Amino acid sequence: ELIVYNPPVVNAELGIRQSYIKTAVRLTQDLVRAGVPTLVFGNTRNGVEVMLKYLRDRLARDQIDPSAIHAYRGGYLPQTRRRIEAALRAGQIRCVVATNALELGIDIGVLDAVVCAGYPGTMAGLWQRFGRAGRRRDLSLAVMVSSSNPVDQYMARHPRQLISAPIEHARIDPDNIEILIQHLKCAAFELPFEPEDVFGDVPDDALAEALDYLADHGVLHPTSTAAGAMYHWAADSYPANNVSLRSASWDNFVIIDLDGNSTIAEMDWRSTHTMLHEQAIYQHEGGQYQVERLDFENHKAFVRRVKPDYYTTAMTHSKVTVLEEDDGGAIDLGEVPLEAGLGDVSVVEKVVGYKKIKFHTHENVGYGEVHLPEMQKHTTAFWLTFPEDFVRSQTEPRAVVVDALRGFSKAMHVVAAVGLMVDPHDLGRTLGSRSGDDMPPGKGQGPGFDPTIFLYDSVAGGIGLASRLYEEREELLRRARHLIESCDCEEGCPGCIGPDASGGDEPEAARKRLVLGLLDAVGVSAAH
C-alpha cells in the first residue's frame, strides 16, 4: 500500500499546515503499538534526532522500552552503526529513524512499514526508501507525509507523479577539481603516477597542475626520472576512507564528550558550521549535548551532556559574486527586458546566528550570535537581473519589491529542481547583486543595486545544472509563474513564495499580487 498524506491546514491565512514531523511521529507510534516493524526516514540529521526523541517520549507512556527505538544517520561512529544494523537483522529493534544513510547497501532484515517524513528530493531516493519495506512478505505499507515546502506540496497535488515519473539522471562532472583531486589521491595510493601516464580525459597540463598541488601539500612525493617527474603516495592515511558517495568534501571533525573524554561521533566540515558552532545543541542517539568549544585547527568539537527543553537551528546568509560571464543576453518578453547570464561565481556562505526551537511546540524561544569563518567556494551559476530603474518605478517601497522578487526566486528554485530532476539541495539560491553586494531580508534601499536571482550548483566547481537552466531560462520563468498561480493560497504560503521577510506593513495578499504584477510587467506568462 502506498499513501501520500498531506497534513491539514492549521492557518488558512498563511497556508501553514500541521507539523509533518509530529504527524509522522504519531503515525509511527500507532504502527509500533500494533507490533509493525517500522523504518522512519527524515531528511536532516536534526530532524531524525528530534523524531527519535518524540517517539521515545510518546512510546514510554505506552510502556514500550525506549531502547527498542534507535536512530541511524551519518556521523555515528562505525561501531555504533554496525551494532544497530546487527540488532535490526536480529529483530531486536522495533523502529529505526534514519537519514538517507540507510537508503541502500545495508541488509536490515524484515520491515513491514516505511514512513517518509517529507519528500527526500529525488524519485530515486523516495523509491529506495519505500523499497526497504516488504522485501520478504507480500504486504507492506509505504507512507509519505508531505511538509509545507513547495516540492512536497507539488508532489501532494500530483501524487500520480510518484508512480509515473522517471528516475533522475545521474549527473557528474569528472573534471570537477574537487572530485578529481580525490580520485587522483586514490589512484596514486594504488600505483605511482609515471611521466607518461594519463588520467581519463583530463588534459596533460591540468593533470600536472593537480599532481603538483598534491605534492606541495605533502600528499604525494615527486621524484625525478629521465622521462620526467614520478609521483608516489606519501600520506599516512587510506584515501578511499575519506571519499564520500554523496559529497565532494573530505574534511571531518571529531566530536568529543568532555564528561567521558571520549569520541562519540564525527561530522563533515560544512555541517560543522551549522550544527557544531559554540552553544549549539548537538543531538546524538536521543540525547542532547551543548557545544562548548570548536577547534578548527585540530578539527575537534568539545561537547557536554545537557537536558535543555529546546534544540538549535543555524541561520545562514549567502553572497554570490560573478567572477566571469560565459554567456548572457536579454530575455525580451515584454516592455521591460531582463538580463540573464551564465558563468563562474564565488559563493560565500556564513552562519550568522542560531534559533532556539522548543521541543514539541516548535516555538522560537530565543536567538544567539555565531562568530565563525566564512565558507567560500567557486561554482557555476545562472542568474536573472531585474533593472534597478524598473524596481524603483514601482509604487510599493523598494524593500517590499525586492522581497517579492525573493519570493519569486523560491518558486524558480522549486521548478528548476523538479525540471532538472535533481535534489533541491543540489541547487543553491540567493538574491543579491552581480557585484556581490549583500541584500539581506528587510533591506533594498541601497543605490546601484540591481536585484539578481542566482541559482547555482551546490557542488564546488559545478556539475552542469546552471548551464541547463540558462538554456531553458524562458520556460523556467513560465513554470515558476504557473506554480504561484496554481497554488491554492490567496496570500502567499510556504508552498509557493514563502513568508514575507521585508519587515514592511504591506498585507500578505498584496505581496502575492505584487509578484504576479511584476511578472506581468516583464511579460512572463504562465506555462500550460
JOZIBEL-V786532 format. One record per pair of residues at least 12 apart in sequence whose C-alpha atoms are under 8 Angstrom apart, sorted by the first residue. I is the first residue (numbers start at 1). J is the second residue. If there is no record, write none. Layout:
i,j
I,J
I,J
//
This chain:
i,j
1,139
1,140
1,141
1,142
2,141
2,142
2,143
3,141
3,142
3,143
3,144
4,143
4,144
4,145
4,146
4,156
4,159
5,143
5,144
5,145
5,146
5,156
6,145
6,146
6,147
6,153
6,156
7,19
7,20
7,23
7,145
7,146
7,147
12,489
13,489
13,490
13,491
14,489
14,491
14,492
14,493
14,499
15,489
15,492
15,493
15,494
15,495
16,148
16,493
16,494
17,147
17,148
19,147
20,117
20,118
20,145
20,146
20,147
20,148
21,47
21,51
21,117
22,51
22,54
22,360
23,145
24,115
24,116
24,117
24,145
25,51
25,54
25,55
28,40
28,55
28,115
29,55
29,58
29,59
32,94
32,95
33,62
35,94
36,94
36,111
36,112
36,113
37,93
37,94
37,95
37,110
37,111
37,112
37,113
38,94
38,95
38,96
38,111
38,112
38,113
38,114
38,115
39,95
39,96
39,97
39,98
39,111
39,113
39,114
39,115
39,133
40,95
40,96
40,97
40,98
40,114
40,115
40,116
40,117
41,97
41,98
41,99
41,100
41,114
41,115
41,116
41,117
41,129
42,97
42,98
42,99
42,100
42,116
42,117
42,118
42,120
43,99
43,100
43,117
43,118
43,119
43,120
44,99
45,73
45,74
45,99
46,283
48,71
48,73
48,97
48,98
48,99
49,71
49,97
49,283
49,284
49,285
49,286
50,286
50,359
51,97
52,69
52,70
52,71
52,97
52,285
52,286
53,286
53,287
54,360
55,69
56,69
67,93
68,92
68,93
68,94
68,95
69,93
69,94
69,95
69,96
69,97
70,84
70,93
70,95
70,96
70,97
70,285
71,96
71,97
71,98
71,285
71,286
72,84
72,96
72,97
72,98
72,99
72,101
72,102
73,98
73,99
73,100
73,101
73,102
74,99
74,101
74,267
75,265
75,266
75,267
75,268
76,264
76,265
76,266
77,264
77,265
77,266
85,106
85,107
85,108
86,108
88,108
88,109
89,107
89,108
89,109
89,110
90,109
91,109
91,110
100,125
103,125
103,128
103,129
103,132
104,128
110,133
110,134
110,135
110,136
111,132
111,133
111,134
111,135
112,133
112,134
112,137
112,139
112,140
112,141
113,133
113,134
113,140
113,141
113,142
114,129
114,130
114,132
114,133
114,141
114,142
114,143
115,142
115,143
115,144
115,145
116,129
116,142
116,143
116,144
116,145
117,144
117,145
117,146
117,147
118,144
118,145
118,146
118,147
118,152
119,144
119,145
119,146
119,147
119,151
119,152
120,423
121,151
121,422
121,423
121,424
121,425
122,167
122,168
122,421
122,422
122,423
123,162
123,165
123,166
123,167
123,168
124,167
124,168
130,142
148,494
148,495
149,494
149,495
149,496
150,411
150,414
150,494
150,495
150,496
151,414
151,418
151,495
153,495
167,421
168,421
168,422
169,421
169,422
171,463
171,464
172,463
173,462
173,463
173,464
175,202
176,460
176,461
176,462
176,463
177,461
178,248
178,249
178,460
178,461
179,248
181,210
182,239
182,243
184,211
185,219
185,233
185,239
186,239
186,240
188,220
188,231
188,232
188,233
189,232
189,233
189,238
189,239
191,232
192,230
192,231
192,232
192,233
193,230
193,231
193,232
194,228
194,229
194,230
194,231
195,227
195,228
195,229
195,230
196,227
211,231
215,231
218,234
218,235
219,233
219,234
219,235
220,232
220,233
220,234
220,235
221,233
221,234
248,459
248,460
249,268
249,269
250,268
250,269
251,268
251,269
252,266
252,267
252,268
252,269
252,299
253,266
253,267
253,268
253,269
253,272
253,299
253,300
253,301
254,266
254,267
254,299
254,300
254,301
255,267
255,300
255,301
255,302
255,303
256,300
256,301
256,302
256,303
257,302
257,303
257,304
257,305
258,302
258,303
258,304
259,304
259,305
270,375
273,351
273,372
274,313
274,314
274,315
274,351
275,313
275,314
276,291
276,294
276,301
277,291
277,293
277,294
277,370
277,372
278,290
278,291
278,292
278,293
278,294
278,370
279,291
279,292
280,311
280,312
280,313
280,354
281,311
281,312
282,303
282,311
287,305
287,307
288,305
288,306
288,307
288,308
289,303
289,304
289,305
289,306
289,307
290,303
290,304
290,305
290,306
291,303
291,304
292,304
309,358
309,359
310,356
310,357
310,358
310,359
311,356
311,357
311,358
311,359
312,354
312,355
312,356
312,357
313,354
313,355
313,356
313,357
314,351
314,352
314,353
314,354
314,355
315,351
315,352
315,353
315,354
315,355
316,349
316,350
316,351
316,352
316,353
317,349
317,350
317,351
317,352
317,440
318,347
318,348
318,349
318,350
318,430
319,347
319,348
319,349
319,430
319,432
319,436
319,437
319,438
320,345
320,346
320,347
320,348
320,430
320,432
320,433
320,434
320,436
320,454
321,345
321,346
321,347
321,433
321,434
321,435
321,436
321,437
322,343
322,344
322,345
322,346
322,434
322,435
322,436
323,343
323,344
323,345
323,346
324,343
324,344
324,345
325,341
325,342
325,343
325,344
326,341
326,342
326,343
326,344
327,341
327,342
327,343
328,340
328,341
328,342
329,341
331,474
332,523
333,522
333,523
333,524
334,521
334,522
334,523
334,524
335,521
335,522
335,523
336,390
336,521
336,522
336,523
337,522
338,384
338,385
338,386
338,387
338,522
339,384
339,385
339,386
340,382
340,383
340,384
340,385
340,470
340,473
341,382
341,383
341,384
341,470
342,380
342,381
342,382
342,383
342,466
342,467
342,470
343,380
343,381
343,382
344,378
344,379
344,380
344,381
345,378
345,379
345,380
345,381
346,376
346,377
346,378
346,379
347,376
347,377
347,378
347,379
348,374
348,375
348,376
348,377
349,374
349,375
349,376
350,372
350,373
350,374
350,375
351,370
351,371
351,372
351,374
352,369
352,370
352,371
352,372
353,367
353,368
353,369
353,370
353,371
354,367
354,368
354,369
354,370
355,367
355,368
377,460
377,461
378,460
378,461
379,456
379,457
379,458
379,459
379,460
379,461
379,462
380,456
380,457
380,461
380,462
380,464
380,466
380,467
381,454
381,455
381,456
381,457
381,466
381,467
382,454
382,455
382,456
382,466
382,467
382,469
382,470
383,452
383,453
383,454
383,455
384,452
384,453
384,454
385,450
385,451
385,452
385,453
386,450
386,451
386,452
387,450
387,451
388,448
388,449
388,450
388,451
398,444
398,445
399,442
399,443
399,444
399,445
399,502
399,504
400,442
400,444
400,502
400,504
400,506
400,511
401,514
402,443
402,444
402,451
403,441
403,442
403,500
403,501
403,502
404,500
404,511
404,512
404,514
404,515
405,451
405,453
405,515
406,430
406,431
406,453
406,497
407,496
407,497
407,498
407,499
407,515
408,480
408,497
408,515
409,429
409,430
409,431
409,453
409,497
410,429
410,496
410,497
410,498
411,480
411,481
411,483
411,484
411,496
411,497
412,476
412,477
412,479
412,480
413,427
413,429
413,455
414,480
415,476
415,479
415,480
415,483
416,469
416,476
420,465
420,468
425,458
426,457
426,458
426,459
427,455
427,456
427,457
427,458
427,465
428,454
428,455
428,456
428,457
428,458
429,453
429,454
429,455
429,456
430,453
430,454
430,455
431,451
431,452
431,453
431,454
432,450
432,451
432,452
432,453
432,454
433,449
433,450
433,451
433,452
434,450
434,452
437,449
441,501
441,502
441,503
442,501
442,502
442,503
442,504
443,502
475,527
477,524
478,524
478,525
478,526
478,527
479,526
479,527
480,526
481,516
481,519
481,524
481,525
481,526
481,527
482,525
482,526
482,527
482,528
483,496
484,496
484,497
485,526
490,509
490,512
491,508
491,509
491,510
491,511
491,512
492,508
492,509
492,511
492,512
497,512
//
